[in-house]
Amino acid sequence: MRVSEGAAGLHLVQDVPLLHPEEQVFQAMLDGWRNQQLARNLSFGTVESRERLVRRFRHFADAGPWAWAAADADEFFTDARAVKNVSHSTLLGYQTTLRQFCSYLTDPHYGWPAECEKRFGTHPIQICTEWNTGRHVQEAMGRPGRRALTHDELQAVFDYADDRAEAAQSSGRKGWTSAFRDSVLLKTAYAWGLRRNEVARLELCDLASNPKAPEFGHYGIVRVRFGKAMRGSPPKRRSVLTAPLFDWAVDSLRQWTEELPPPSPPTATPPSGPPSVAPGCPPAR
């Protein structure tokens, strides 16, 4: 019979005494859970953040998973709300992570209940139930105190970013192009509704023309290649059309890509040949 990737038999030698059983078994549990999550095609960042939370909870409970109880989860969640004042979405994330870890440990396919029973005389249980966890019942989980910027506030932010770039350029300081780039990125993210990672991974070859809006030229469509991924899926692709309301953002982006001179090549080690550019993609600045 084939053993599952996260099973206890793959991470602990059977019937062999351990020098530090509690630490070694706990680490083996995390290693097995890591394999199980990677097999589900989850990202490495997600796996690592979940592991950090499980370690935090183990330190808080001062016991191994085989000795955890629902009361430990109640105290941990109460401390997160009353002392650390975490948001509702953060608390739900904590609860989801601990519930999934306990579900993995209690799954008979992985053999951890029998392994813990043999080594510690007890076994892990599910400590996150419907009685001590919340539910994600609405899409918007932000705090009510947070709101969108007003038109005047938004204009003040853009003006401040432009003023920083102009001040740096007029004073002759190095790096004024970085300040101007930040201003363009800020306007691009707002005008096309891009997330942080989406605008950070944007390249010039992701800009395209829209036949139904020729007035925007080569900036009628922004093709997002690194959108927010669904569970176990690669980054989601989508295309965002340029709205006539944001023609000022098009002017800013055009100024950055067309009017700004390209950076000078380094003088210490001049390139031996022309830079390699992907077909159809203009050189990035």
N, C-alpha and C positions, 0 to 999 in steps of 0.2 A: 504494500500500500504506500502511495506517495505521501510524504509529509509536507504539510503546508509551509510556506516560506517563513511565517512568523511563529511556528510551533515551538514549544519549549524544547523538544528533542533536538532541534537544530542549534540551539544556543547554550544548552547545558548538557554536560556528559552525565548520562544516567548512572545512578548508584555510586557516584563519586563525591566524597565529602568536600565541602568548599571551605576555604580559609576564612572568608568573610561572606557568609551565605546571604545575609540581608542585602548587602550592597551588590553582590554579584547577580543575585536573582533579579533585583530591581533593574539593573543595567541590561540584563538579558531580556527583560520584558520590554524595555524601551527599544532595544535593537529589533526585537520581533515586530513591535508595533510600527517601527519605522519602515521595515520591509513591507508590511501589510499596506501601509499608506502609499508607498511608492508604487506598489503593484496596482493600486487604484489610480495611478497616474496623477497624484497630487504633486504640487510643486515642492521643491526643497525648502523654500521659505516657509510654507505652511507647516510642513513637518517639523521644522526646527522651532517655530514659535509654539506649537502645541507641546513639544517636548519640554520647553522651558516652563510652561505653565504646570505641567505634571510634576516637574521637579520642585516648583514652588509649593504646590499643594502637599507633596510628601514632606517637605521641610516644615510646613505649617502644622500638619497632622502629627509629625514626629513618629511616624510608623510606616511600615511597608504597605503596599496595596492589599495584601492578604489580610490586613488588620483594619482597613478603613471601614468606617460606618457612616450612615446617612447623617448622623449628628456632626461629624467632621466637615462634611460638605456644607451643612447649615451654618456652622461657625465661620467657615472660609468665605461664604457668600455674604454673611452679615458683616464681616470685617471689611470686605471689598466695598460694600455700600455705605456703612456707617462711618468708617475710618478713612478709607482711601477715596470715597465719593466717586466711584467709577460710574460711567454712563450706563444706561439700560442696555445698549447694544454690546458694550464691553462685558457686562455681567452675563448676558446671554451667550457670548462667545466662550467665557469661562465654563459655563454649564455644559455647553455643547461638547467642548473638548474633553472634560472629565467624563461625561456620559459615554462618549465614543471610546475612550481608553478603557473604562470599566466593561463596556460591551465586548471589546476585544479580549480582555482577560477572562471574562466569563463564558466566552464561546468555546464549547467543547472541542471544536475542530483544532484548536491550538494547544490544548492540553495543559493550560496553566492551572486550572482548579486542582487537578490530580497532582501536579508537581508541587504546588504549595501545601496541599494536604499531607504529602509525604514528608516534606522538609520542615514545615512549621506547625502542622496539626490543625490548620485552618485553611480557608480558601477565600479568594476575592469575591465580592458581591457588587451588584449595581447600587451605587450610593446616590445617583441622580435620578429621581423619579418624578412623576407628575405632581407630587405633593411638595417638593422643595425646589422646583425650577420654574422659570417663567416660560412664556410662549411668544413666538414672533407672530403677532396677529395683525400688524400693520406694516406697510412698506417703509414709511418715514419713521426712523427711530431717533432722530436728532432731538436735542434738548430744545424746549420752547424758546429759551432765551436767544438762541441763534437765529439769525434772519439774513435775508439777502441784502446786499448793499443797495442803497438808494442810488438814483441817477447821479446826484451831486457827489456822493461818497465815491462812487465808481470813477467819476471824472477826476476827482482829486487824486485817486490812486494812479491813474494813467498819467496825469500831469506830473506827479512826483517822479515817476519812472523816467519820463522824458526829460525833466529838469536835471536829473542826476547825470544822464548821458550828455546833455548839452553842456553842463558845467564841467564835466571831465574833459570834453573835447576842447572847450574854449581855454581851459587852463593848461592845455598841452600835456596832461598826465597820460601815462601809458595805461592801456586797458580800457579806454573809453568805448571801444567796440564791444567789450563785454557788458558794459552798462546798457548800451543800445540794444544788444542782443536780448538782455533780460526784459527790456521794455517790449520788444517785438514778441517774445515768448508769452508775456503776460496778456497782451492783446489777442494773440492767436488762440490761447487757451480759452479766453472768454468768448470770442466771436464764434468759434466753431464748437464750443462746448466740450473741450477735451479734458480728460483726466490728467493727473500729473505724469504718469508713466507714458500716456499716449503722446503728450506734447514733447516729452523728453526724447522719445524714440522716433520722432517725426524727421523725415528727410526730404530734401528738395524733390526727389523723384516721386514722392507721395502727392505732389500737387498736380492737378490736371484741369483741363478746360471743360466747361459745361456748354454743350451746343445750344441749350435753351437760355443761357445767360452769357452771351459772348462779350458783354461789357466788362466782365471780370478777367478776360484773357486766360492766362495759364493758372489762375487761382480760383476757378469756379467750383472745384471739388477738392476736398481733402480726404485722401484715402488713409484710414486708420488701420494699421497692421498689428498693433499691440493693444487691442482693446481688452477690457476685463473678461477674463476667461470664466467659463462655467466649470463646474466641478469635474476634474479629471480631463478637461479638454484644453487644447492649445489656445493661445490668445485669439480673441474673436475679431474678425475683420469687419469693417463697416465703412461706408462712404458718407461724408457729411457735405451737403451742398452749401454754397456760400449764399447767405441771405442778403438782399439789397440793403437792409438796415445796417449792415456792418461793412460798408464799402470803405470806411476809414481804416479798418483792419487790413483790408486788401492793399491799400496804399502803403501802410507801414511794412507789410510783408514784402511788397514789391521793392520798396526802398532798400530793404536789407539784402534781398537776393540779386538785385539788378544794379543798384547805384553804388553800393558800398564796394570799394576796391578789394580784391582778394588779398589774403594775408601774404606777406613776403616769405619766400622760402628761407630756411635757416642758412646762415653764411658759413658756419663752422664745418658742416658736412653737407655739401651741396648734393642734391639727388643725382644719381647716375643716369636717369632716364625720366620720361614723362610719368606722372602719377597714374596708377591704375584706377580707372573709374568704371563703375558698372555701366553697361550699355543703357543709354536712355536716361541716366542720372547725371545731372550737372554736378560739378564739384561742390562739396559742402563748404560753407564758410564758418 
